[in-house]
Amino acid sequence: MDKDTKYKLWLNEKIGNQCVANLKKHGFDAFFASDKKTALSHILEMVSRYNSFGFGGSSTTRELGLTKELKKQGKIIYDHWEKNTGLTDIEIRLKQGRCDCFFCSANAVSLTGEIVNVDGVGNRNNSMTFGCPKVIIAAGINKVTQSLESALTRIREIAAPMRAKSLNMETPCAKTGICTDCNSPQRICRITTILHRKPMMTDISVILINDEMGF
């Protein structure tokens, strides 16, 4: 490990632990994982008693290998990215919001302890706030920003253009990389959810990972 990497990981750990402390103050269960392997092990232990799992459109949770590991355990998976399930896209998205445990990531997490997501459809926003007994939000340290304001800026300037590009959307930001607050039919920024505190009836765990993951 070179010195630059060593000090970057050190700084990320300090930032991550401060963010975790503030998330806990806001009622969330929160954990800082030193790497992806640690995060995966911690999450699988947390969800061992659950049987059905929903997955939002998250690159992070799939990069961790969660869908693969849970399928190996014979668990029920509701994933609208999966083909030939025998269910329609809408049916899968609806079931995601009523399963035992819902997995997603965050577009941004403020150092002050807020979780911010912007969706186009809304299944993630709904499923993560009410309906599932357990919700797990996994996010790379690259998603952490200094404040709520900078979290919203991160989504507009970084997460949304990259996500739109990855989905091959016909939006201005997918072509230029710059948000124009468009009215494109394929605009993916339609619903903003800010979790200022843990929802009253939903148990949410946030796993911050000392690695760059997702958009």
FIKENU-770031 format. One record per residue: residue number from 1; residue in one letter; y, x, z of N, C-alpha, C, O in turn. Coordinates in Angstrom, 2 decimals. Each point is the difference from the previous one (the first is absolute). Last residue first. Layout:
BEGIN
> NUM;a;Y;X;Z;Y;X;Z;Y;X;Z;Y;X;Z $
...
//
This chain:
BEGIN
> 215;f;5.18;-22.64;-7.91;1.28;0.10;-0.68;1.17;-0.15;0.98;1.16;0.06;-0.41 $
> 214;g;-6.31;2.00;1.55;0.59;-1.20;-0.58;1.37;0.29;-0.61;0.38;1.14;-0.23 $
> 213;m;-1.66;2.47;3.63;-0.93;-0.97;-0.56;0.76;-1.19;-0.56;1.02;-0.41;0.54 $
> 212;e;-0.77;5.65;2.04;0.73;-0.87;-0.91;-1.00;-0.90;-0.72;-0.91;0.47;-0.68 $
> 211;d;0.30;1.49;5.79;-0.26;0.34;-1.40;0.86;-0.93;-0.85;0.39;-1.08;0.45 $
> 210;n;-1.68;0.75;4.50;0.76;1.21;-0.33;-0.36;0.52;-1.38;-0.52;1.11;-0.15 $
> 209;i;0.46;-6.31;2.18;-0.88;1.12;-0.39;0.85;1.20;-0.45;0.92;-0.16;-0.80 $
> 208;l;-0.86;-4.85;3.88;0.78;0.95;-0.80;-0.83;1.26;-0.22;-0.63;0.51;0.92 $
> 207;i;-0.36;-5.85;0.44;-0.56;1.34;-0.04;0.86;0.85;-0.90;0.00;-0.18;-1.22 $
> 206;v;0.23;-4.75;4.16;0.61;0.83;-1.04;-0.57;1.41;0.13;0.08;0.62;1.06 $
> 205;s;-1.46;-6.03;0.47;-0.08;1.43;0.26;0.61;0.75;-1.18;-0.28;-0.32;-1.15 $
> 204;i;0.40;-5.04;3.36;0.25;0.95;-1.09;-0.11;1.43;0.51;0.62;0.37;0.99 $
> 203;d;-1.65;-5.94;0.15;-0.23;1.34;0.54;0.11;1.00;-1.15;-0.82;-0.01;-0.91 $
> 202;t;3.02;-5.13;1.67;-0.78;0.89;-0.86;-0.08;1.39;0.60;1.02;0.59;0.37 $
> 201;m;1.65;-4.55;1.11;-1.41;-0.40;0.00;-0.89;0.89;-0.86;-1.12;-0.39;-0.34 $
> 200;m;6.00;1.10;1.02;-0.52;-0.49;1.28;-1.50;-0.24;0.02;-0.65;0.24;1.02 $
> 199;p;3.05;3.59;-4.09;-0.05;-1.47;0.01;-0.75;-0.50;1.23;-0.95;0.63;0.45 $
> 198;k;3.52;4.06;-0.34;-1.32;-0.55;-0.30;0.07;-1.52;0.00;0.52;-0.60;0.95 $
> 197;r;4.00;2.93;-2.18;-0.88;0.07;1.16;-1.35;-0.57;-0.42;-0.10;-0.65;-1.04 $
> 196;h;3.20;1.28;-2.28;0.84;0.61;1.02;-0.80;0.21;1.29;0.20;0.98;0.73 $
> 195;l;-1.43;-1.64;-5.99;-0.59;-0.24;1.32;0.84;0.77;1.02;-0.21;1.20;0.22 $
> 194;i;1.23;-3.17;-5.34;0.29;1.05;0.99;-0.64;-0.41;1.33;0.36;-1.02;0.58 $
> 193;t;-0.61;-0.27;-6.22;-0.43;-0.30;1.36;0.30;1.19;0.90;-0.42;1.13;-0.28 $
> 192;t;1.72;-3.40;-4.95;0.14;1.11;0.95;-0.39;-0.47;1.40;0.52;-0.99;0.50 $
> 191;i;-1.20;-0.42;-6.04;-0.11;-0.46;1.39;0.08;1.22;0.92;-0.81;0.92;-0.11 $
> 190;r;1.21;-0.41;-4.63;0.38;-1.41;0.12;0.04;-0.48;1.45;0.74;-0.94;0.33 $
> 189;c;-1.76;5.18;-3.96;0.78;-0.08;1.25;0.56;-1.41;0.16;1.10;-0.29;-0.47 $
> 188;i;-3.55;1.78;-3.41;-0.93;-0.01;1.13;0.72;-0.10;1.35;-0.65;-0.17;1.03 $
> 187;r;1.51;-1.34;-6.58;0.57;0.63;1.20;-0.96;-0.12;1.17;-0.51;-1.08;0.28 $
> 186;q;0.18;-0.62;-4.96;-1.03;0.79;0.67;0.56;0.76;1.22;-0.66;0.90;0.53 $
> 185;p;3.44;-3.66;-3.35;-1.13;-0.86;0.36;-1.09;0.75;0.77;-0.75;-0.61;0.76 $
> 184;s;5.92;2.25;-0.52;-1.14;0.09;-0.89;-1.11;-0.95;0.45;-0.24;-0.13;1.20 $
> 183;n;4.94;1.22;0.37;-0.61;-1.33;-0.01;-1.18;-0.03;-0.97;-0.30;-1.03;-0.59 $
> 182;c;2.81;5.33;3.64;-0.21;-0.75;-1.24;-0.50;-1.43;0.24;-0.36;-0.37;1.12 $
> 181;d;2.36;4.72;1.18;-0.06;-1.34;0.59;-0.19;-1.04;-1.11;0.77;-0.95;-0.13 $
> 180;t;-1.01;5.71;-0.49;1.21;-0.69;-0.47;0.10;-1.40;0.59;0.80;-0.82;-0.46 $
> 179;c;-3.43;6.03;1.29;0.08;-1.44;0.27;1.32;-0.55;-0.50;1.07;0.57;0.24 $
> 178;i;-3.85;3.81;-2.17;1.17;-0.41;0.77;0.03;-1.51;0.15;-0.15;-0.73;-0.98 $
> 177;g;-2.95;3.41;-1.69;-0.14;0.50;1.36;1.14;-0.42;0.91;0.07;0.42;1.15 $
> 176;t;-1.16;-1.50;-5.99;1.04;0.99;0.31;-0.16;0.65;1.37;0.57;1.05;0.25 $
> 175;k;-3.74;-4.32;-2.01;0.38;0.79;-1.17;0.95;1.14;0.36;-0.13;1.11;-0.50 $
> 174;a;-1.41;-4.33;3.65;-1.22;0.64;-0.49;0.27;0.86;-1.24;-0.82;0.83;-0.38 $
> 173;c;4.27;-3.49;2.33;-0.31;1.15;0.86;-1.26;0.74;-0.45;-0.13;1.20;0.23 $
> 172;p;1.55;-5.26;-2.51;0.90;1.14;-0.23;-0.38;1.23;0.82;0.05;1.12;-0.51 $
> 171;t;-4.00;-4.43;-0.73;1.24;-0.13;0.77;0.88;1.21;-0.30;-0.50;1.05;-0.39 $
> 170;e;-4.45;-2.90;-0.70;1.12;0.07;-0.94;1.29;-0.29;0.76;0.60;-1.07;-0.13 $
> 169;m;-5.42;3.29;2.03;0.88;-1.15;-0.08;1.12;0.24;-1.00;0.48;1.12;-0.18 $
> 168;n;-4.64;1.46;1.90;0.38;-0.21;-1.41;0.86;-1.24;-0.18;-0.15;-0.74;-0.97 $
> 167;l;-1.53;2.90;5.11;-0.56;-1.29;-0.41;0.33;-0.35;-1.45;-0.34;-1.08;-0.48 $
> 166;s;2.02;5.03;2.56;-1.46;0.10;0.15;-0.70;-1.27;-0.47;-1.15;0.04;-0.43 $
> 165;k;5.92;0.11;0.54;-0.53;0.88;-1.06;-1.52;0.04;0.06;-0.66;-0.06;-1.03 $
> 164;a;2.89;-2.21;4.44;0.12;-0.75;-1.26;-0.56;0.81;-1.16;-0.65;-0.55;-0.88 $
> 163;r;0.89;2.67;5.04;-1.03;-1.04;0.00;0.04;-0.80;-1.29;-1.05;-0.28;-0.59 $
> 162;m;4.36;3.54;1.30;-1.30;0.64;-0.19;-1.12;-1.03;-0.07;-0.92;0.12;-0.81 $
> 161;p;5.35;-1.64;1.72;-0.14;0.52;-1.36;-1.36;0.64;-0.27;-0.58;-0.19;-1.07 $
> 160;a;1.38;-1.40;5.55;-0.05;-1.06;-1.02;-0.09;0.54;-1.42;-0.85;-0.47;-0.75 $
> 159;a;1.29;3.54;4.52;-1.25;-0.75;-0.02;-0.09;-1.00;-1.14;-1.00;-0.04;-0.72 $
> 158;i;5.11;2.71;1.25;-1.23;0.78;-0.17;-1.23;-0.88;-0.20;-0.65;0.06;-1.04 $
> 157;e;5.25;-1.74;1.68;0.18;1.20;-0.82;-1.28;0.77;-0.29;-0.07;0.75;-0.97 $
> 156;r;0.29;-4.89;3.66;0.74;-0.24;-1.24;0.00;1.22;-0.91;-0.13;-0.14;-1.22 $
> 155;i;-1.84;0.46;5.51;-0.75;-0.95;-0.82;0.67;-0.18;-1.34;-0.65;0.01;-1.05 $
> 154;r;2.83;2.63;4.26;-1.20;0.66;-0.50;-0.78;-0.92;-0.94;-0.48;0.43;-1.05 $
> 153;t;4.19;-2.19;3.36;0.41;0.87;-1.10;-1.20;0.69;-0.62;-0.09;0.12;-1.22 $
> 152;l;-0.57;-2.65;5.08;0.27;-0.89;-1.13;0.43;0.80;-1.24;-0.35;-0.35;-1.12 $
> 151;a;-0.24;2.74;5.07;-1.30;-0.55;-0.41;0.17;-0.91;-1.21;-0.78;0.07;-0.95 $
> 150;s;4.57;1.65;3.12;-0.59;0.98;-0.91;-1.40;-0.42;-0.44;-0.46;0.42;-1.06 $
> 149;e;2.68;-3.17;4.18;0.78;0.05;-1.24;-0.61;0.97;-1.00;-0.11;-0.32;-1.19 $
> 148;l;-1.71;0.10;5.52;-0.34;-1.19;-0.77;0.74;0.00;-1.33;-0.58;-0.36;-1.03 $
> 147;s;-0.19;5.19;3.02;0.56;-1.26;0.49;-0.49;-1.16;-0.83;-0.64;0.20;-1.03 $
> 146;q;-0.86;4.42;0.38;0.77;0.13;1.24;0.42;-1.34;0.60;0.12;-0.12;1.22 $
> 145;t;-4.71;0.59;-4.13;1.42;0.30;-0.24;0.76;-0.04;1.32;-0.53;-0.47;1.01 $
> 144;v;-4.91;0.71;-3.24;0.88;-0.07;1.16;1.42;0.41;-0.37;0.21;1.06;-0.60 $
> 143;k;-4.19;-0.94;-2.30;0.62;-1.33;0.08;1.01;-0.12;1.15;0.74;-0.98;0.07 $
> 142;n;-3.53;4.87;-0.96;1.07;-0.09;-1.00;0.70;-1.35;0.02;1.09;-0.13;-0.56 $
> 141;i;-5.00;1.19;3.15;1.24;0.41;0.65;1.17;-0.04;-0.97;1.15;-0.05;0.43 $
> 140;g;-5.30;-3.29;-1.22;0.23;1.44;0.02;1.35;0.31;0.62;0.88;-0.86;0.06 $
> 139;a;-3.90;-3.61;1.06;1.10;0.54;-0.80;0.09;1.51;0.15;-0.16;0.54;1.09 $
> 138;a;-2.61;-5.63;0.15;-0.19;1.45;-0.11;1.08;0.56;-0.93;0.20;-0.50;-1.10 $
> 137;i;-1.40;-4.14;4.21;0.93;0.55;-0.98;-0.15;1.52;0.02;0.30;0.64;1.00 $
> 136;i;-3.20;-5.30;0.66;0.15;1.45;0.10;0.88;0.47;-1.15;-0.30;-0.24;-1.17 $
> 135;v;-1.16;-4.54;4.19;0.64;0.59;-1.18;0.14;1.50;0.23;0.42;0.44;1.07 $
> 134;k;-3.18;-5.18;1.08;0.32;1.42;0.05;0.61;0.45;-1.33;-0.49;-0.36;-1.07 $
> 133;p;-0.58;-4.26;1.83;0.03;0.48;1.39;0.45;1.45;0.12;0.65;0.38;0.98 $
> 132;c;1.01;-3.66;-4.95;-1.14;0.88;0.28;0.10;0.49;1.45;1.08;0.41;0.44 $
> 131;g;2.25;-3.39;-1.93;-1.21;-0.52;-0.63;-1.24;0.81;0.28;-1.09;-0.55;0.12 $
> 130;f;6.54;2.06;-0.42;-0.68;-1.12;0.68;-1.24;-0.42;-0.77;0.01;-0.08;-1.23 $
> 129;t;2.68;4.07;0.15;0.80;-0.57;1.08;-0.69;-1.12;0.76;0.26;-0.19;1.19 $
> 128;m;-1.95;2.73;-5.10;0.27;0.97;1.05;0.76;-0.61;1.19;0.09;0.62;1.05 $
> 127;s;-1.20;-3.12;-5.07;-1.23;0.39;0.71;0.28;0.92;1.17;-0.72;-0.04;1.00 $
> 126;n;4.32;-1.37;-3.93;-0.57;-1.10;0.79;-1.16;0.46;0.86;-0.05;-0.31;1.19 $
> 125;n;2.04;3.43;-4.14;0.97;-0.41;1.02;-0.56;-1.09;0.91;0.18;0.04;1.21 $
> 124;r;-2.75;1.30;-4.98;0.03;1.01;1.06;0.92;-0.43;1.13;-0.37;0.06;1.17 $
> 123;n;0.14;-2.81;-4.96;-1.25;-0.07;0.78;-0.03;1.05;1.10;-0.52;-0.26;1.09 $
> 122;g;4.04;-0.51;-4.56;0.17;-0.44;1.37;-1.26;-0.06;0.83;0.07;-0.30;1.19 $
> 121;v;1.82;1.78;-5.97;-0.78;-1.24;0.16;0.16;-0.58;1.40;0.28;-1.18;0.16 $
> 120;g;1.97;5.23;-1.25;0.28;-0.88;-1.13;-0.67;-1.34;0.15;0.58;-1.03;-0.35 $
> 119;d;1.28;4.70;4.32;-1.09;-0.48;-0.84;0.50;-0.82;-1.18;1.14;-0.48;-0.01 $
> 118;v;0.22;4.27;4.27;0.57;-0.85;-1.05;-1.12;-0.35;-0.97;-0.66;0.89;-0.54 $
> 117;n;1.35;1.10;6.02;-0.78;-0.17;-1.23;0.73;-0.93;-0.96;0.64;-0.96;0.42 $
> 116;v;-0.15;4.03;4.63;0.63;-0.72;-1.10;-0.91;-0.04;-1.21;-0.54;1.02;-0.42 $
> 115;i;1.00;-0.10;6.19;-0.90;0.13;-1.15;0.54;-0.89;-1.12;0.24;-1.19;0.20 $
> 114;e;1.86;3.91;4.54;-0.14;-1.20;-0.82;-0.89;0.28;-1.21;-0.04;1.12;-0.50 $
> 113;g;1.66;2.10;4.14;-1.10;-0.90;0.34;-0.06;-1.32;-0.73;-0.56;-0.97;0.53 $
> 112;t;3.41;5.23;-0.75;0.39;-0.85;1.12;-1.01;-1.11;0.29;0.19;-0.77;0.94 $
> 111;l;-0.50;3.74;-4.64;-0.24;0.80;1.20;0.33;-0.80;1.26;-0.51;0.29;1.08 $
> 110;s;-1.03;-2.88;-5.54;1.17;0.70;0.55;-0.40;0.78;1.25;-0.88;-0.41;0.76 $
> 109;v;-1.92;-0.99;-5.29;-0.03;-0.19;1.46;1.18;0.79;0.56;0.11;1.21;-0.22 $
> 108;a;-1.94;-3.38;-4.94;0.78;0.92;0.83;-0.18;-0.36;1.47;-0.20;-1.17;0.35 $
> 107;n;-2.48;-0.74;-3.70;0.88;0.68;-0.94;0.90;1.00;0.73;0.40;1.02;-0.56 $
> 106;a;-5.39;-2.39;2.24;1.41;-0.39;0.13;0.78;0.73;-1.08;-0.32;1.13;-0.35 $
> 105;s;-5.08;-2.97;0.68;0.85;1.13;0.35;1.41;-0.53;0.21;0.20;-1.21;0.12 $
> 104;c;-5.22;-1.27;0.72;1.06;0.23;-0.97;0.72;1.29;0.38;-0.34;0.65;0.99 $
> 103;f;-4.09;-4.32;0.50;0.48;1.36;-0.20;1.15;0.03;-1.00;-0.06;-0.66;-1.04 $
> 102;f;-2.61;-3.08;4.63;0.72;0.24;-1.25;0.55;1.43;-0.02;0.62;0.45;0.96 $
> 101;c;-4.73;-3.70;1.63;0.90;1.16;0.06;0.63;0.23;-1.36;-0.69;0.01;-1.02 $
> 100;d;-2.06;-3.84;1.89;0.03;0.55;1.35;1.04;1.12;0.14;0.64;0.14;1.04 $
> 99;c;0.35;-3.89;-4.74;-1.19;0.79;0.34;0.14;0.57;1.42;1.02;-0.21;0.66 $
> 98;r;2.10;-2.49;-3.52;-0.77;-0.71;1.02;-1.27;0.76;0.37;-0.94;-0.58;0.55 $
> 97;g;4.19;1.86;-4.00;0.83;-0.42;1.11;-0.73;-0.74;1.10;0.62;-0.43;0.98 $
> 96;q;-2.68;1.92;-5.06;0.51;1.19;0.69;0.79;-0.38;1.25;-0.01;0.72;1.00 $
> 95;k;-1.54;-4.03;-4.06;-0.99;0.40;1.00;0.44;1.25;0.76;-0.39;0.19;1.16 $
> 94;l;3.07;-1.72;-4.75;0.03;-0.97;1.10;-0.97;0.39;1.11;0.32;-0.12;1.18 $
> 93;r;-0.30;2.67;-5.14;1.24;0.22;0.75;0.11;-0.96;1.19;0.48;0.39;1.06 $
> 92;i;-4.09;-0.93;-4.06;-0.14;1.23;0.77;1.23;0.23;0.87;-0.12;0.34;1.18 $
> 91;e;0.20;-3.97;-4.16;-0.97;-0.25;1.08;-0.15;1.24;0.89;-0.08;-0.12;1.22 $
> 90;i;2.73;0.47;-5.13;0.66;-0.79;1.03;-0.93;-0.24;1.18;0.43;0.10;1.16 $
> 89;d;-2.21;2.04;-4.95;0.98;0.86;0.65;0.69;-0.73;1.16;0.17;0.56;1.08 $
> 88;t;-4.98;-2.35;-2.26;1.22;0.23;-0.75;0.93;0.90;0.80;-0.19;0.20;1.20 $
> 87;l;-5.24;0.10;-0.78;1.16;-0.74;0.50;1.20;0.27;-0.91;0.09;1.05;-0.63 $
> 86;g;-4.29;1.10;0.06;-0.37;-1.41;0.03;1.11;-0.88;0.53;-0.14;-1.22;0.04 $
> 85;t;0.09;6.09;-0.97;-0.36;-0.39;1.37;-0.53;-1.43;0.08;-0.57;-0.41;1.01 $
> 84;n;2.39;3.86;-4.66;-1.31;-0.68;0.02;-0.48;-0.34;1.41;-1.14;0.30;0.36 $
> 83;k;4.87;3.39;-0.26;-0.35;-0.92;-1.09;-1.37;-0.63;0.25;-0.81;0.50;0.78 $
> 82;e;5.03;1.69;2.50;-1.41;0.06;-0.40;-0.31;-1.08;-1.04;0.45;-1.13;0.11 $
> 81;w;3.76;1.63;2.18;-0.13;1.05;-1.02;-1.43;0.08;-0.54;-0.25;0.60;-1.04 $
> 80;h;1.57;-3.51;4.64;0.35;-0.55;-1.31;0.07;1.07;-1.09;0.21;-0.33;-1.17 $
> 79;d;-3.09;-0.32;5.85;0.87;0.99;-0.64;0.33;-0.49;-1.41;-0.87;-0.04;-0.86 $
> 78;y;-2.03;-1.01;5.61;0.83;-0.79;-0.90;1.08;0.92;-0.57;0.99;0.32;0.67 $
> 77;i;-6.13;0.26;1.92;1.27;0.55;-0.45;0.70;-0.97;-0.94;-0.60;-0.48;-0.96 $
> 76;i;-3.58;1.02;5.01;0.56;-0.86;-1.04;1.40;0.50;-0.33;0.85;0.16;0.88 $
> 75;k;-4.99;3.05;1.05;1.07;-0.90;0.38;0.47;-0.83;-1.21;-0.23;0.38;-1.15 $
> 74;g;-3.24;3.31;1.75;-0.36;-1.38;-0.32;1.05;-1.02;0.37;-0.31;-1.18;0.13 $
> 73;q;0.31;6.17;0.04;-0.42;-0.66;1.24;-0.38;-1.46;-0.23;-0.39;-0.69;0.94 $
> 72;k;2.10;3.34;-4.45;-1.24;0.66;0.40;-0.56;-0.63;1.27;-1.21;0.02;0.23 $
> 71;k;5.44;-1.38;-1.73;-1.05;-0.56;-0.86;-1.36;0.60;0.36;-1.02;-0.69;-0.02 $
> 70;l;4.81;2.42;2.14;-0.31;-1.33;0.51;-1.08;-0.69;-0.84;-0.83;-0.74;0.53 $
> 69;e;2.48;5.00;-1.90;-0.72;0.12;1.26;-0.41;-1.37;0.55;-1.11;-0.16;0.51 $
> 68;k;3.78;0.34;-4.47;-1.32;0.61;-0.22;-0.82;0.03;1.28;-1.18;-0.38;0.00 $
> 67;t;5.69;-1.02;0.20;-0.83;-1.01;-0.68;-1.43;0.52;-0.20;-0.96;-0.73;0.20 $
> 66;l;4.15;3.75;1.69;-0.38;-1.10;0.89;-0.89;-1.04;-0.68;-0.99;-0.44;0.58 $
> 65;g;3.23;4.90;-1.88;-1.41;-0.31;-0.19;-0.48;-1.16;0.83;-1.20;-0.14;0.24 $
> 64;l;5.72;2.34;-1.00;-0.73;0.35;1.22;-1.49;-0.24;-0.13;-0.79;0.57;0.76 $
> 63;e;3.70;-1.89;-4.20;-0.08;1.46;0.02;-0.73;0.49;1.25;-0.66;1.04;-0.03 $
> 62;r;1.64;-5.60;-0.35;-1.10;0.37;-0.90;-0.18;1.51;-0.07;-1.12;0.50;-0.12 $
> 61;t;4.68;-2.29;2.60;-1.26;-0.39;0.64;-1.20;0.36;-0.86;-1.06;0.33;0.51 $
> 60;t;5.42;0.54;-2.29;-0.30;0.80;1.18;-1.34;-0.35;0.62;-0.80;0.89;0.29 $
> 59;s;2.80;-3.34;-3.94;-0.66;1.23;-0.44;-0.46;0.82;1.19;-1.02;0.68;-0.06 $
> 58;s;1.84;-6.16;-0.24;0.38;1.27;0.63;-0.80;1.17;-0.55;-1.23;0.01;0.04 $
> 57;g;1.95;-5.43;-0.25;0.03;0.94;-1.11;0.47;1.38;0.44;1.08;0.44;-0.38 $
> 56;g;-3.71;-3.54;3.90;1.16;-0.20;-0.85;-0.03;1.03;-1.12;-0.90;0.83;-0.06 $
> 55;f;-3.38;-2.77;2.86;0.77;1.18;-0.38;1.17;-0.42;-0.88;-0.19;-0.62;-1.05 $
> 54;g;-3.64;-1.48;5.02;0.86;-0.19;-1.16;0.79;1.26;-0.27;0.38;0.71;0.92 $
> 53;f;-5.29;-2.19;1.80;1.19;0.84;-0.14;0.75;-0.33;-1.27;-0.59;-0.16;-1.07 $
> 52;s;-3.66;-1.39;4.97;0.65;-0.25;-1.29;1.36;0.70;-0.04;0.75;0.01;0.97 $
> 51;n;-3.64;0.54;2.86;-0.95;-0.18;-1.09;0.67;-0.17;-1.37;-0.54;0.46;-1.00 $
> 50;y;1.42;2.12;6.27;0.40;-1.02;-0.96;-0.95;-0.04;-1.19;-0.68;0.98;-0.31 $
> 49;r;0.57;2.19;4.06;-0.50;-1.31;0.41;0.35;-1.11;-1.00;-0.47;-1.12;0.14 $
> 48;s;1.86;5.80;-0.64;-1.46;-0.11;-0.07;-0.52;-1.39;0.34;-1.06;-0.40;-0.48 $
> 47;v;5.66;2.69;0.14;-0.35;-1.26;-0.68;-1.50;-0.28;-0.01;-0.45;-0.90;-0.70 $
> 46;m;2.58;4.88;2.71;0.79;-1.14;0.45;-0.53;-1.32;-0.54;0.07;-1.03;0.68 $
> 45;e;-1.91;5.19;-2.11;-0.39;-0.28;1.39;0.72;-1.26;0.50;-0.59;-0.80;0.72 $
> 44;l;1.76;2.44;-4.93;-1.35;-0.57;-0.04;-0.51;-0.34;1.40;-0.72;-0.98;0.18 $
> 43;i;4.90;3.22;-0.58;0.07;-1.38;-0.49;-1.39;-0.65;0.01;-0.14;-1.13;0.45 $
> 42;h;0.50;5.71;0.69;0.66;-0.83;1.01;0.00;-1.46;-0.41;-0.28;-0.88;0.82 $
> 41;s;-1.33;4.07;-3.91;-0.90;-0.11;1.14;0.57;-0.93;1.06;-0.71;-0.84;0.56 $
> 40;l;3.45;1.89;-4.26;-1.14;-0.83;-0.40;-0.94;-0.23;1.17;-0.43;-1.13;0.24 $
> 39;a;4.05;4.11;0.41;0.46;-1.38;-0.15;-1.15;-0.93;-0.32;-0.13;-1.07;0.60 $
> 38;t;-0.70;5.68;-0.47;0.23;-0.52;1.35;0.42;-1.46;-0.05;-0.45;-0.82;0.80 $
> 37;k;0.05;3.05;-4.89;-1.32;-0.14;0.62;0.11;-0.59;1.40;-0.77;-0.89;0.38 $
> 36;k;4.72;2.03;-2.77;-0.64;-1.21;-0.51;-1.35;-0.25;0.66;-0.34;-1.14;0.31 $
> 35;d;3.89;3.89;2.59;-0.43;0.08;-1.39;-0.74;-1.28;-0.40;-0.20;-0.88;0.83 $
> 34;s;2.40;1.40;3.41;0.34;1.32;-0.53;-0.40;0.17;-1.46;0.55;0.84;-0.70 $
> 33;a;0.96;-5.44;3.38;-1.20;0.73;-0.40;0.39;1.31;-0.67;0.89;0.03;-0.85 $
> 32;f;1.29;-3.93;4.43;0.32;1.05;-0.97;-1.25;0.81;-0.28;-0.56;0.63;0.90 $
> 31;f;1.68;-5.97;0.93;-0.79;1.22;0.13;0.43;0.98;-1.07;0.18;-0.39;-1.16 $
> 30;a;0.90;-4.87;3.83;0.33;1.03;-0.99;-0.72;1.30;0.32;-0.24;0.33;1.16 $
> 29;d;1.17;-6.06;-0.07;-0.92;1.09;0.29;0.26;1.05;-1.07;0.09;-0.34;-1.18 $
> 28;f;3.88;-3.03;2.49;-1.08;0.34;-0.90;-0.95;1.00;0.67;0.43;0.86;0.77 $
> 27;g;3.80;-2.60;1.13;-1.19;-0.82;0.18;-1.17;0.29;-0.90;-1.06;-0.60;0.15 $
> 26;h;5.47;2.87;0.46;0.19;-1.27;-0.68;-1.25;-0.87;0.00;-0.07;-1.00;-0.71 $
> 25;k;0.14;5.39;2.53;1.05;-0.71;0.73;0.23;-1.39;-0.58;0.41;-0.92;0.70 $
> 24;k;-3.32;3.82;-2.97;-0.62;-0.51;1.23;1.02;-0.77;0.84;-0.35;-1.01;0.61 $
> 23;l;1.90;3.24;-4.42;-0.82;-1.14;-0.40;-0.67;-0.64;1.22;-0.08;-1.22;0.10 $
> 22;n;2.43;5.20;0.55;0.91;-1.13;-0.19;-0.73;-1.24;-0.48;0.38;-1.12;0.36 $
> 21;a;-2.84;5.14;0.19;0.54;-0.41;1.30;0.92;-1.21;-0.14;-0.04;-0.90;0.84 $
> 20;v;-1.62;2.89;-4.77;-1.07;-0.70;0.72;0.52;-0.50;1.35;-0.28;-1.14;0.39 $
> 19;c;3.12;3.91;-2.87;-0.11;-1.31;-0.63;-1.05;-0.85;0.72;0.23;-1.19;0.25 $
> 18;q;0.19;5.64;1.07;1.19;-0.75;0.42;-0.03;-1.41;-0.57;0.35;-0.96;0.69 $
> 17;n;-3.71;3.91;-2.04;-0.20;-0.40;1.40;1.20;-0.76;0.55;-0.15;-0.90;0.82 $
> 16;g;0.39;2.67;-5.24;-1.02;-1.04;0.10;-0.20;-0.49;1.42;-0.12;-1.20;0.23 $
> 15;i;3.01;4.87;-1.07;0.58;-1.24;-0.51;-0.98;-1.16;0.18;0.37;-1.08;0.44 $
> 14;k;-1.93;5.35;0.64;1.06;-0.38;0.94;0.62;-1.33;-0.40;0.22;-0.87;0.84 $
> 13;e;-3.39;2.72;-3.75;-0.64;-0.44;1.25;1.04;-0.45;1.01;-0.18;-1.02;0.67 $
> 12;n;1.65;2.95;-4.71;-0.56;-1.33;-0.23;-0.63;-0.57;1.27;0.13;-1.19;0.29 $
> 11;l;1.36;5.66;-0.23;1.13;-0.94;0.01;-0.48;-1.43;-0.19;0.47;-0.91;0.67 $
> 10;w;-3.72;4.29;-0.97;0.56;-0.06;1.37;1.12;-1.01;0.08;0.04;-0.83;0.92 $
> 9;l;-1.85;1.78;-5.12;-0.93;-0.81;0.78;0.48;-0.16;1.44;-0.14;-1.06;0.60 $
> 8;k;2.59;3.93;-3.35;0.16;-1.37;-0.48;-0.91;-0.94;0.79;0.42;-1.09;0.40 $
> 7;y;-0.76;5.69;0.34;1.19;-0.56;0.63;0.28;-1.42;-0.46;0.55;-0.81;0.75 $
> 6;k;-4.25;3.12;-2.66;-0.16;-0.04;1.46;1.18;-0.68;0.66;-0.18;-0.87;0.86 $
> 5;t;0.34;1.81;-5.48;-0.88;-1.14;0.30;-0.15;-0.18;1.50;0.02;-1.12;0.50 $
> 4;d;2.39;4.87;-1.96;0.73;-1.22;-0.35;-0.81;-1.24;0.34;0.53;-0.97;0.54 $
> 3;k;-2.51;5.28;0.00;0.97;-0.33;1.05;0.74;-1.31;-0.29;0.24;-0.80;0.90 $
> 2;d;-5.20;1.35;-2.89;1.21;0.81;-0.03;1.00;-0.52;1.03;-0.16;-1.08;0.57 $
> 1;m;-5.41;0.95;-0.58;1.20;-0.84;0.00;1.25;0.88;0.00;0.16;0.85;0.88 $
//
